[in-house]
């Protein structure tokens, strides 16, 4: 060791250099994401670029904690009762094909 004691100027120089390195890393990361380079290199690919397999079609709050959620996963729909707390979540219904029927009219479903 040369016996040099770091003074305040040395600490300030270190912090400035560290800040520059962090800014460069963040800038390169931003450029890689904007140019699509991150996806080609196998890094985290933004989900907007690929087809999403899971969609939340509807969510209906039942009370302050419980809610029904209709999910679509590939070509299947799942109706799930989410109940945070002591009771587990519950799969209520699962269908192999999404329902493409139009919603019933307000006249009680009677034909006109």
C-alpha positions in Angstrom: 0.0 0.0 0.0 1.2 3.5 -0.7 -0.4 5.0 2.4 -2.6 7.4 0.4 -5.7 8.4 2.3 -8.7 9.3 0.2 -9.8 12.9 0.6 -13.2 14.5 -0.1 -12.1 15.2 -3.7 -11.4 11.5 -4.3 -14.9 10.5 -3.1 -16.5 13.2 -5.3 -14.5 12.0 -8.3 -15.6 8.4 -7.5 -19.3 9.3 -7.2 -19.2 11.3 -10.5 -17.5 8.3 -12.3 -20.1 5.9 -10.9 -22.9 8.2 -12.0 -21.5 8.4 -15.5 -21.2 4.6 -15.7 -24.8 4.1 -14.5 -26.1 6.7 -17.0 -24.2 5.0 -19.8 -25.7 1.6 -18.9 -29.2 3.0 -18.7 -28.7 4.8 -22.0 -27.4 1.7 -23.8 -30.3 -0.4 -22.3 -32.8 2.2 -23.6 -31.2 2.2 -27.1 -31.2 -1.6 -27.2 -34.9 -1.8 -26.3 -35.9 0.9 -28.8 -34.0 -0.7 -31.6 -35.2 -4.2 -30.9 -31.7 -5.4 -30.2 -32.6 -6.7 -26.8 -35.1 -9.2 -28.3 -32.7 -10.5 -30.9 -30.0 -11.1 -28.3 -32.4 -13.3 -26.2 -32.9 -10.7 -23.4 -36.4 -9.9 -22.1 -38.7 -9.5 -25.1 -41.5 -6.9 -24.6 -44.8 -8.7 -24.5 -46.3 -6.3 -27.0 -44.1 -7.8 -29.7 -45.3 -11.4 -29.4 -48.8 -12.9 -29.4 -50.4 -12.9 -25.9 -51.9 -16.2 -24.9 -53.6 -15.0 -21.7 -56.3 -12.2 -21.7 -58.6 -10.9 -19.1 -61.9 -10.6 -20.9 -64.0 -9.3 -18.0 -63.8 -8.7 -14.3 -66.8 -8.2 -12.1 -66.5 -7.2 -8.4 -68.9 -9.0 -6.2 -68.1 -7.3 -2.9 -65.1 -5.5 -1.4 -62.9 -8.7 -1.7 -64.4 -11.2 -4.1 -64.6 -10.9 -7.8 -65.4 -13.0 -10.9 -62.8 -12.9 -13.7 -63.3 -14.3 -17.2 -60.0 -15.3 -18.7 -59.1 -16.5 -22.2 -56.1 -18.8 -22.4 -55.4 -19.9 -26.0 -58.8 -21.1 -27.2 -60.3 -21.7 -23.8 -62.3 -19.5 -21.5 -62.1 -19.9 -17.7 -64.5 -18.2 -15.2 -62.7 -17.9 -11.9 -63.9 -16.6 -8.5 -61.0 -14.7 -6.9 -61.3 -14.6 -3.1 -58.2 -13.1 -1.4 -58.1 -14.4 2.2 -58.8 -17.7 3.8 -60.8 -19.4 1.0 -58.9 -20.5 -2.1 -59.7 -19.2 -5.6 -62.3 -21.3 -7.4 -62.6 -22.3 -11.0 -66.3 -22.1 -11.7 -66.4 -22.9 -15.4 -64.1 -23.8 -18.3 -65.0 -24.0 -21.9 -63.0 -25.2 -24.9 -64.2 -22.5 -27.3 -64.9 -18.9 -26.5 -68.6 -17.9 -26.7 -69.0 -15.8 -29.8 -72.8 -15.3 -29.3 -73.8 -11.6 -29.0 -75.0 -10.6 -25.6 -78.7 -11.0 -24.9 -80.9 -8.0 -25.4 -82.6 -6.2 -22.5 -86.0 -7.7 -23.3 -85.2 -10.8 -21.2 -83.8 -12.9 -24.1 -87.2 -13.2 -25.7 -87.2 -13.1 -29.5 -88.8 -10.0 -31.0 
